[in-house]
């Protein structure tokens, strides 16, 4: 399995991912709380016997009461396997870019009454969750490619605050107004940045950059070996991450097949 994808599961376990199930070279990454396929899928190994193995994987997902979802790394390198998925009734749900941090990028940082704090408990924790749900609310747009999230994300995110040694949540305030949030998930030298979001009326003003930089700084201070994130391929958000010093590592696609 792709190493970075395995690290994604490792750093996320305890927030959105909860457990892993294996079948041969297939890995099923699962969430106890969230039902959607962003956090419940089977990672397809390279050069597998799709005709023999996929039905068994589908049964495993069905037993977990989850949509049949398969994660494919760099799909253009596996045309036969992708063709088999399509023939079996799968459709591409999303494509994301996994990006890794390469080098710091110098840019002017604002300090006019803007502060970034680590949210651990109390008001900052409450504000963090509210900003996150507000940032990921409403219709899909170029600035917000994921659409609205359901309440199970609040439950999963709240749970992560119980493990402050692994999950570092940052919130940016403009005066007294909460503007943007981001999280660093960190374990064994591996760091992943997640939950980056800005409330709609404050986008494009540098708040997202500040909280993302806070995550990068914490990873650097901790002596991290690798830092990564994932974002919708071709989105404005992806282009923005390039300006912060991230580079493409690989593409990942989720293919789903609804019950029939």
Phi, psi and omega in degrees: 000149177305128185298317182295324177294323175295322177295324176303315178294316184297313184287334183274340184302124185108349173246277180262322171275153178231321184205165183235140174238137182245143169222107185058235179270000177276142174238130177255115178265127190227151173244136176285330190262309184274136184262340188287165191281354174295336184232017177212098182201163176257127179277119183282124176286159178284140176060042178269166177271089187299316183299324181276318192270324185300316178302325179291319178296320178299320179295323178296318178294322179297320178297332178274003181060044180238154174298145175291109184225132182235130179262126183242126178270128178048067188302331181294341178272357181227058187298324182292318179294319179295319178299322179294319177300314181296319179295332181274001176100011178280151174230146179289123179271321183198160171227133182231155177257124170272124184238145178241149183280128183252314184198152177291147177243124181284135175203159181289131182249136182277149178218021184277076179078011180259133180230150174240126182236154170277128179270118181241315182202181174063218185299317182298320178297314179298316179295321180302309182297319180295317179295317180302311182291327177290319181294327182255034179252161174086194185284161175290131179223169176301328180278336182224085189279002186257345181077191185279140179259149180273176187293345179295335177293325177298316180298313181293318180294318179301319179301324184294335179294346179283351181234074184289350177281342182248325186247121182244107183259131181239143180228139180253129177249136169255099190067239177262000184265126175287126188246320187207158180220160172197155180232140169254124173256123191223129176200137175053039178082351180263133179233137175234136178261128183221173172061023180289121181199149179233141178298145190307320186279001179238014180288150177079013183245009174095359182290320178297324177297320182295315181288327176293319177297325178299320177294316178299317181296319179295318177298317180296314180298331182276359180074036184296149180267322182212141180230131184220169173204171178226145181206163183296126181298132177081003182276166174297329180295319178300314179300323179295320180297328176300323181290344180264003176102013178263150178229155181294135173254309175198166175259144175228140181233142175252123176252132182236149175230119180286158179299143179223000000 
